[in-house]
Amino acid sequence: MIISSLGQGLLWAPLAIGVFITFRILDIPDLTTEGSFPFGAAITVSLMIKGQSAIVATIIGFLAGCVAGLVTGILDTKLKIPSLLAGILTMTGLYSINMHIMGKSNVPLLTQKVLTGYLPAGLTVDMQTIILGIIVVAIVIAVLYWLFKTRLGLSLMATGDNKNMSAANGINTDGMIIFGYMISNGLIALSGALIAQNNGYADIGMGIGTIVIGLASVLVGEIFLRGNNILVRLSAMVLGAIVYRFLLTVAMSLGFPADDLKILSAIILIIVICVPIIQNRIRTKRQLKKYLAQMEAEDDGSITSKTSAKSILSRD
């Protein structure tokens, strides 16, 4: 179970990192995810069926995701369409494009050589998946770590932190937002390409719920790994994807049918959103109780301060 979750989590990790870039770095809720994920899968599988190598097809799948992000970025920044709606528009358009690319709702890989086929044949399927995932994730993290140390990467993070201040300092904020969309959706499409090869097919509906999966992976990772260092934050996304897949695997082993995976994903997301909120409330109440006890022991607090603290403690 652990081995299987590790392999699957590593293949889903680029999706988590892609969602992290828009959701955390740029502070943008991007729903293009649910279109770019199957877009990368459709492009990759279609090219492989036509005789293209898995490596080249996967790279083109990544670039196709970047194009999807470019469209959303232009809709958001140049046409001034709200980011949420811009993502929905691109996602909706990609559904028809994916159908045209594949020609039907489901396209299987038959005798085509997938990426794991380039690894030693003596390894088990799970070990091949893990090794492939480690290679891909290592490359992605290394490139992004280098990128975020450059002026371009720092400008991207500055735009996400404070768009107005960044513009005042001469940063092309619209260009940075478009670039962020492109990198994010490129990684999401890359994950779709990897998952399609791992599953042996591309399906028109495989993108449904991927935004929930990505957000859950991001939030789970931030619970286990905290820090401001970009390397730590990127590693947290990988860990979050692995833990998330492990939770789903455990749920399936307990007898939950595969049809319930989407609602389980939503429940996991609700839990990981609520846990930090509850933890902050408990921490705040403990600090207030300690503060009240200290004031009463010293008999040195004003009536107003005590009343305010007690009022906060009495809240649900």
C-alpha positions as a Markdown table, in Angstrom:
| # | Residue | x | y | z |
|---|---|---|---|---|
| 1 | Met | 0.0 | 0.0 | 0.0 |
| 2 | Ile | 2.8 | 2.4 | 0.9 |
| 3 | Ile | 4.8 | 1.6 | -2.2 |
| 4 | Ser | 1.8 | 2.0 | -4.4 |
| 5 | Ser | 0.9 | 5.4 | -2.8 |
| 6 | Leu | 4.5 | 6.6 | -3.1 |
| 7 | Gly | 4.6 | 5.9 | -6.8 |
| 8 | Gln | 1.2 | 7.4 | -7.5 |
| 9 | Gly | 1.9 | 10.4 | -5.3 |
| 10 | Leu | 5.1 | 11.2 | -7.2 |
| 11 | Leu | 3.2 | 11.2 | -10.5 |
| 12 | Trp | 0.6 | 13.5 | -9.0 |
| 13 | Ala | 3.2 | 15.8 | -7.5 |
| 14 | Pro | 3.7 | 18.1 | -10.6 |
| 15 | Leu | -0.1 | 18.8 | -10.3 |
| 16 | Ala | 0.3 | 19.8 | -6.7 |
| 17 | Ile | 3.3 | 22.0 | -7.5 |
| 18 | Gly | 1.4 | 23.6 | -10.4 |
| 19 | Val | -1.6 | 24.4 | -8.2 |
| 20 | Phe | 0.8 | 25.7 | -5.5 |
| 21 | Ile | 2.2 | 28.3 | -8.0 |
| 22 | Thr | -1.2 | 29.8 | -8.8 |
| 23 | Phe | -2.8 | 29.3 | -5.4 |
| 24 | Arg | 0.0 | 30.2 | -3.1 |
| 25 | Ile | 2.6 | 32.2 | -5.2 |
| 26 | Leu | 0.1 | 34.3 | -7.2 |
| 27 | Asp | -2.9 | 33.9 | -4.9 |
| 28 | Ile | -5.1 | 33.1 | -7.8 |
| 29 | Pro | -7.8 | 30.3 | -7.8 |
| 30 | Asp | -7.2 | 28.8 | -11.3 |
| 31 | Leu | -9.8 | 26.3 | -12.6 |
| 32 | Thr | -7.9 | 25.8 | -15.8 |
| 33 | Thr | -6.5 | 22.8 | -13.9 |
| 34 | Glu | -9.5 | 20.6 | -14.8 |
| 35 | Gly | -8.9 | 21.3 | -18.5 |
| 36 | Ser | -5.2 | 21.3 | -18.8 |
| 37 | Phe | -4.8 | 18.0 | -16.9 |
| 38 | Pro | -6.6 | 15.9 | -19.5 |
| 39 | Phe | -5.2 | 18.2 | -22.3 |
| 40 | Gly | -1.7 | 17.1 | -21.4 |
| 41 | Ala | -2.9 | 13.5 | -21.4 |
| 42 | Ala | -4.8 | 13.8 | -24.7 |
| 43 | Ile | -1.8 | 15.4 | -26.5 |
| 44 | Thr | 0.7 | 12.9 | -25.1 |
| 45 | Val | -1.3 | 9.7 | -25.8 |
| 46 | Ser | -2.4 | 10.9 | -29.3 |
| 47 | Leu | 1.2 | 11.6 | -30.3 |
| 48 | Met | 2.4 | 8.2 | -28.9 |
| 49 | Ile | -0.3 | 6.4 | -30.9 |
| 50 | Lys | 1.0 | 8.2 | -34.0 |
| 51 | Gly | 4.5 | 6.8 | -33.4 |
| 52 | Gln | 6.1 | 9.6 | -31.4 |
| 53 | Ser | 8.4 | 8.6 | -28.5 |
| 54 | Ala | 7.1 | 8.9 | -25.0 |
| 55 | Ile | 9.7 | 11.4 | -24.0 |
| 56 | Val | 9.0 | 13.8 | -26.9 |
| 57 | Ala | 5.2 | 13.3 | -26.5 |
| 58 | Thr | 5.4 | 14.1 | -22.7 |
| 59 | Ile | 7.4 | 17.3 | -23.3 |
| 60 | Ile | 4.9 | 18.4 | -26.0 |
| 61 | Gly | 2.1 | 17.6 | -23.5 |
| 62 | Phe | 3.9 | 19.9 | -21.0 |
| 63 | Leu | 4.2 | 22.7 | -23.6 |
| 64 | Ala | 0.5 | 22.3 | -24.5 |
| 65 | Gly | -0.4 | 22.9 | -20.9 |
| 66 | Cys | 1.7 | 26.1 | -21.0 |
| 67 | Val | -0.4 | 27.2 | -24.0 |
| 68 | Ala | -3.6 | 26.6 | -22.0 |
| 69 | Gly | -2.1 | 28.7 | -19.2 |
| 70 | Leu | -1.2 | 31.4 | -21.7 |
| 71 | Val | -4.8 | 31.6 | -22.8 |
| 72 | Thr | -6.1 | 31.9 | -19.2 |
| 73 | Gly | -3.5 | 34.5 | -18.4 |
| 74 | Ile | -4.4 | 36.7 | -21.4 |
| 75 | Leu | -8.1 | 36.4 | -20.5 |
| 76 | Asp | -7.3 | 37.5 | -16.9 |
| 77 | Thr | -4.7 | 40.3 | -17.5 |
| 78 | Lys | -5.4 | 41.7 | -21.0 |
| 79 | Leu | -9.2 | 41.2 | -21.3 |
| 80 | Lys | -9.7 | 41.9 | -17.5 |
| 81 | Ile | -11.9 | 38.8 | -17.1 |
| 82 | Pro | -11.9 | 37.7 | -13.4 |
| 83 | Ser | -9.4 | 34.9 | -12.8 |
| 84 | Leu | -12.0 | 32.4 | -11.7 |
| 85 | Leu | -14.2 | 33.0 | -14.8 |
| 86 | Ala | -11.1 | 33.0 | -17.0 |
| 87 | Gly | -10.1 | 29.6 | -15.8 |
| 88 | Ile | -13.7 | 28.3 | -16.3 |
| 89 | Leu | -13.8 | 29.6 | -19.9 |
| 90 | Thr | -10.5 | 27.9 | -20.8 |
| 91 | Met | -11.5 | 24.7 | -19.1 |
| 92 | Thr | -14.7 | 24.6 | -21.0 |
| 93 | Gly | -13.0 | 25.3 | -24.3 |
| 94 | Leu | -10.4 | 22.6 | -23.6 |
| 95 | Tyr | -13.1 | 20.0 | -23.3 |
| 96 | Ser | -14.0 | 20.3 | -27.0 |
| 97 | Ile | -10.4 | 20.6 | -28.0 |
| 98 | Asn | -9.6 | 17.4 | -26.1 |
| 99 | Met | -12.4 | 15.6 | -27.9 |
| 100 | His | -11.1 | 16.7 | -31.3 |
| 101 | Ile | -7.6 | 15.6 | -30.4 |
| 102 | Met | -8.6 | 12.1 | -29.2 |
| 103 | Gly | -11.5 | 11.6 | -31.6 |
| 104 | Lys | -13.4 | 9.8 | -28.9 |
| 105 | Ser | -13.9 | 10.0 | -25.1 |
| 106 | Asn | -11.3 | 7.3 | -24.3 |
| 107 | Val | -8.1 | 6.5 | -26.1 |
| 108 | Pro | -6.0 | 3.4 | -24.9 |
| 109 | Leu | -2.3 | 2.9 | -25.2 |
| 110 | Leu | -1.8 | -0.6 | -26.7 |
| 111 | Thr | 1.8 | -1.5 | -27.6 |
| 112 | Gln | 3.3 | 1.9 | -27.3 |
| 113 | Lys | 6.4 | 2.2 | -25.2 |
| 114 | Val | 5.7 | 4.5 | -22.1 |
| 115 | Leu | 8.3 | 6.3 | -20.0 |
| 116 | Thr | 8.7 | 3.5 | -17.6 |
| 117 | Gly | 9.7 | 1.3 | -20.5 |
| 118 | Tyr | 13.0 | 3.1 | -20.7 |
| 119 | Leu | 13.9 | 1.8 | -17.2 |
| 120 | Pro | 15.5 | -1.6 | -16.5 |
| 121 | Ala | 13.0 | -4.4 | -17.2 |
| 122 | Gly | 13.9 | -6.4 | -14.1 |
| 123 | Leu | 12.1 | -3.9 | -11.8 |
| 124 | Thr | 8.5 | -4.3 | -10.7 |
| 125 | Val | 5.9 | -2.0 | -12.1 |
| 126 | Asp | 5.6 | -0.1 | -8.7 |
| 127 | Met | 9.4 | 0.4 | -8.5 |
| 128 | Gln | 9.5 | 1.6 | -12.1 |
| 129 | Thr | 6.7 | 4.1 | -11.3 |
| 130 | Ile | 8.6 | 5.3 | -8.2 |
| 131 | Ile | 11.9 | 5.7 | -10.0 |
| 132 | Leu | 10.2 | 7.6 | -12.9 |
| 133 | Gly | 8.4 | 9.8 | -10.3 |
| 134 | Ile | 11.6 | 10.6 | -8.5 |
| 135 | Ile | 13.4 | 11.6 | -11.7 |
| 136 | Val | 10.5 | 13.8 | -12.9 |
| 137 | Val | 10.0 | 15.5 | -9.5 |
| 138 | Ala | 13.7 | 16.0 | -9.0 |
| 139 | Ile | 14.0 | 17.7 | -12.4 |
| 140 | Val | 10.9 | 19.9 | -11.7 |
| 141 | Ile | 12.1 | 21.0 | -8.2 |
| 142 | Ala | 15.6 | 21.6 | -9.4 |
| 143 | Val | 14.4 | 23.8 | -12.3 |
| 144 | Leu | 11.9 | 25.7 | -10.1 |
| 145 | Tyr | 14.4 | 26.2 | -7.3 |
| 146 | Trp | 16.8 | 27.7 | -9.8 |
| 147 | Leu | 14.0 | 29.8 | -11.4 |
| 148 | Phe | 12.9 | 31.3 | -8.1 |
| 149 | Lys | 16.4 | 32.4 | -7.4 |
| 150 | Thr | 16.6 | 34.4 | -10.6 |
| 151 | Arg | 15.2 | 37.9 | -11.2 |
| 152 | Leu | 12.3 | 36.5 | -13.1 |
| 153 | Gly | 11.3 | 34.1 | -10.3 |
| 154 | Leu | 11.7 | 36.8 | -7.7 |
| 155 | Ser | 9.6 | 39.1 | -9.8 |
| 156 | Leu | 6.9 | 36.4 | -10.0 |
| 157 | Met | 6.9 | 36.0 | -6.2 |
| 158 | Ala | 6.8 | 39.8 | -5.7 |
| 159 | Thr | 3.8 | 40.1 | -8.0 |
| 160 | Gly | 2.0 | 37.5 | -5.9 |
| 161 | Asp | 2.9 | 39.2 | -2.7 |
| 162 | Asn | 1.9 | 42.8 | -3.7 |
| 163 | Lys | 0.9 | 43.5 | -7.3 |
| 164 | Asn | 0.6 | 47.3 | -6.9 |
| 165 | Met | 4.0 | 47.6 | -5.2 |
| 166 | Ser | 5.6 | 45.4 | -7.8 |
| 167 | Ala | 4.2 | 47.5 | -10.6 |
| 168 | Ala | 5.5 | 50.6 | -8.9 |
| 169 | Asn | 9.0 | 49.1 | -8.9 |
| 170 | Gly | 8.9 | 48.5 | -12.6 |
| 171 | Ile | 7.9 | 44.9 | -12.7 |
| 172 | Asn | 5.6 | 43.9 | -15.6 |
| 173 | Thr | 3.0 | 42.3 | -13.4 |
| 174 | Asp | 0.7 | 41.2 | -16.2 |
| 175 | Gly | 3.6 | 39.4 | -17.8 |
| 176 | Met | 4.5 | 37.7 | -14.5 |
| 177 | Ile | 0.9 | 36.6 | -14.0 |
| 178 | Ile | 0.8 | 35.1 | -17.5 |
| 179 | Phe | 4.1 | 33.4 | -16.9 |
| 180 | Gly | 2.8 | 31.9 | -13.6 |
| 181 | Tyr | -0.3 | 30.6 | -15.3 |
| 182 | Met | 1.9 | 29.0 | -18.0 |
| 183 | Ile | 4.3 | 27.3 | -15.7 |
| 184 | Ser | 1.4 | 26.1 | -13.4 |
| 185 | Asn | -0.7 | 24.6 | -16.2 |
| 186 | Gly | 2.4 | 23.2 | -17.9 |
| 187 | Leu | 3.2 | 21.2 | -14.8 |
| 188 | Ile | -0.5 | 20.1 | -14.4 |
| 189 | Ala | -0.5 | 18.9 | -18.0 |
| 190 | Leu | 2.8 | 17.1 | -17.3 |
| 191 | Ser | 1.1 | 15.3 | -14.4 |
| 192 | Gly | -1.8 | 14.4 | -16.8 |
| 193 | Ala | 0.6 | 12.9 | -19.3 |
| 194 | Leu | 2.3 | 10.8 | -16.6 |
| 195 | Ile | -0.9 | 9.6 | -15.2 |
| 196 | Ala | -2.3 | 8.7 | -18.6 |
| 197 | Gln | 0.8 | 6.6 | -19.3 |
| 198 | Asn | 0.6 | 4.9 | -16.0 |
| 199 | Asn | -3.1 | 4.1 | -16.4 |
| 200 | Gly | -2.6 | 3.1 | -20.0 |
| 201 | Tyr | -5.2 | 5.5 | -21.5 |
| 202 | Ala | -6.4 | 9.1 | -21.7 |
| 203 | Asp | -10.0 | 9.8 | -20.8 |
| 204 | Ile | -12.0 | 13.0 | -21.4 |
| 205 | Gly | -13.3 | 13.0 | -17.9 |
| 206 | Met | -10.0 | 12.4 | -16.1 |
| 207 | Gly | -9.7 | 16.1 | -15.2 |
| 208 | Ile | -12.9 | 16.2 | -13.1 |
| 209 | Gly | -12.0 | 16.9 | -9.5 |
| 210 | Thr | -8.3 | 17.5 | -10.1 |
| 211 | Ile | -8.4 | 21.0 | -8.6 |
| 212 | Val | -9.7 | 19.4 | -5.4 |
| 213 | Ile | -6.8 | 16.9 | -5.5 |
| 214 | Gly | -4.3 | 19.7 | -6.1 |
| 215 | Leu | -5.6 | 21.9 | -3.3 |
| 216 | Ala | -5.8 | 19.0 | -0.9 |
| 217 | Ser | -2.2 | 18.0 | -1.7 |
| 218 | Val | -1.0 | 21.6 | -1.2 |
| 219 | Leu | -2.8 | 22.0 | 2.2 |
| 220 | Val | -1.7 | 18.5 | 3.4 |
| 221 | Gly | 1.9 | 19.3 | 2.5 |
| 222 | Glu | 1.8 | 22.6 | 4.4 |
| 223 | Ile | 0.6 | 20.8 | 7.5 |
| 224 | Phe | 3.5 | 18.4 | 7.5 |
| 225 | Leu | 6.3 | 20.8 | 6.2 |
| 226 | Arg | 6.3 | 24.5 | 7.2 |
| 227 | Gly | 8.9 | 27.1 | 6.1 |
| 228 | Asn | 9.5 | 30.1 | 4.0 |
| 229 | Asn | 12.4 | 28.5 | 2.0 |
| 230 | Ile | 11.1 | 27.7 | -1.5 |
| 231 | Leu | 12.9 | 24.3 | -1.5 |
| 232 | Val | 11.0 | 23.3 | 1.6 |
| 233 | Arg | 7.7 | 24.6 | 0.2 |
| 234 | Leu | 8.2 | 22.6 | -3.1 |
| 235 | Ser | 9.1 | 19.5 | -1.1 |
| 236 | Ala | 6.0 | 20.0 | 1.0 |
| 237 | Met | 3.9 | 19.8 | -2.2 |
| 238 | Val | 5.5 | 16.4 | -3.1 |
| 239 | Leu | 4.9 | 15.1 | 0.4 |
| 240 | Gly | 1.3 | 16.4 | 0.4 |
| 241 | Ala | 0.6 | 14.5 | -2.9 |
| 242 | Ile | 2.1 | 11.3 | -1.5 |
| 243 | Val | 0.2 | 11.5 | 1.8 |
| 244 | Tyr | -3.0 | 12.4 | 0.0 |
| 245 | Arg | -2.7 | 9.3 | -2.3 |
| 246 | Phe | -2.0 | 7.2 | 0.8 |
| 247 | Leu | -5.2 | 8.4 | 2.5 |
| 248 | Leu | -7.2 | 7.5 | -0.6 |
| 249 | Thr | -5.5 | 4.1 | -0.8 |
| 250 | Val | -6.4 | 3.4 | 2.8 |
| 251 | Ala | -10.0 | 4.4 | 2.2 |
| 252 | Met | -10.2 | 2.1 | -0.8 |
| 253 | Ser | -8.7 | -0.8 | 1.3 |
| 254 | Leu | -11.4 | -0.2 | 3.9 |
| 255 | Gly | -14.0 | -1.0 | 1.3 |
| 256 | Phe | -15.0 | 2.3 | -0.2 |
| 257 | Pro | -15.9 | 1.9 | -3.9 |
| 258 | Ala | -13.9 | 3.8 | -6.6 |
| 259 | Asp | -16.9 | 5.9 | -7.4 |
| 260 | Asp | -16.7 | 7.5 | -4.0 |
| 261 | Leu | -13.1 | 8.8 | -4.5 |
| 262 | Lys | -14.3 | 12.3 | -5.5 |
| 263 | Ile | -16.4 | 12.8 | -2.4 |
| 264 | Leu | -13.5 | 11.4 | -0.3 |
| 265 | Ser | -11.2 | 14.0 | -1.9 |
| 266 | Ala | -13.7 | 16.7 | -1.0 |
| 267 | Ile | -13.9 | 15.4 | 2.6 |
| 268 | Ile | -10.1 | 15.3 | 2.9 |
| 269 | Leu | -9.9 | 18.9 | 1.6 |
| 270 | Ile | -12.6 | 20.1 | 4.1 |
| 271 | Ile | -10.6 | 18.4 | 6.9 |
| 272 | Val | -7.2 | 19.9 | 6.0 |
| 273 | Ile | -8.9 | 23.4 | 5.7 |
| 274 | Cys | -10.6 | 23.1 | 9.1 |
| 275 | Val | -7.7 | 21.6 | 11.1 |
| 276 | Pro | -5.4 | 24.7 | 11.0 |
| 277 | Ile | -8.4 | 27.0 | 11.8 |
| 278 | Ile | -9.3 | 24.8 | 14.8 |
| 279 | Gln | -5.7 | 24.7 | 15.9 |
| 280 | Asn | -5.4 | 28.5 | 15.8 |
| 281 | Arg | -8.6 | 28.9 | 17.9 |
| 282 | Ile | -7.3 | 26.5 | 20.5 |
| 283 | Arg | -3.9 | 28.2 | 20.5 |
| 284 | Thr | -5.5 | 31.6 | 20.9 |
| 285 | Lys | -7.7 | 30.5 | 23.8 |
| 286 | Arg | -4.8 | 29.0 | 25.6 |
| 287 | Gln | -2.8 | 32.2 | 25.2 |
| 288 | Leu | -5.8 | 34.3 | 26.5 |
| 289 | Lys | -6.3 | 32.0 | 29.5 |
| 290 | Lys | -2.7 | 32.3 | 30.3 |
| 291 | Tyr | -2.9 | 36.0 | 30.0 |
| 292 | Leu | -6.0 | 36.2 | 32.3 |
| 293 | Ala | -4.4 | 34.0 | 34.9 |
| 294 | Gln | -1.2 | 36.2 | 34.9 |
| 295 | Met | -3.3 | 39.4 | 35.3 |
| 296 | Glu | -5.3 | 38.0 | 38.1 |
| 297 | Ala | -2.2 | 36.7 | 39.8 |
| 298 | Glu | -0.5 | 40.1 | 39.6 |
| 299 | Asp | -3.8 | 42.0 | 40.0 |
| 300 | Asp | -2.4 | 44.4 | 37.4 |
| 301 | Gly | -4.8 | 44.3 | 34.5 |
| 302 | Ser | -7.3 | 46.9 | 33.6 |
| 303 | Ile | -11.0 | 46.0 | 33.7 |
| 304 | Thr | -11.3 | 46.7 | 29.9 |
| 305 | Ser | -8.5 | 44.3 | 29.1 |
| 306 | Lys | -9.9 | 41.5 | 31.2 |
| 307 | Thr | -13.4 | 42.0 | 29.8 |
| 308 | Ser | -12.1 | 41.9 | 26.2 |
| 309 | Ala | -10.1 | 38.7 | 26.9 |
| 310 | Lys | -13.1 | 37.0 | 28.6 |
| 311 | Ser | -15.4 | 38.1 | 25.7 |
| 312 | Ile | -13.1 | 36.4 | 23.2 |
| 313 | Leu | -12.9 | 33.2 | 25.3 |
| 314 | Ser | -16.7 | 33.0 | 25.6 |
| 315 | Arg | -17.1 | 32.9 | 21.8 |
| 316 | Asp | -17.7 | 29.5 | 20.0 |
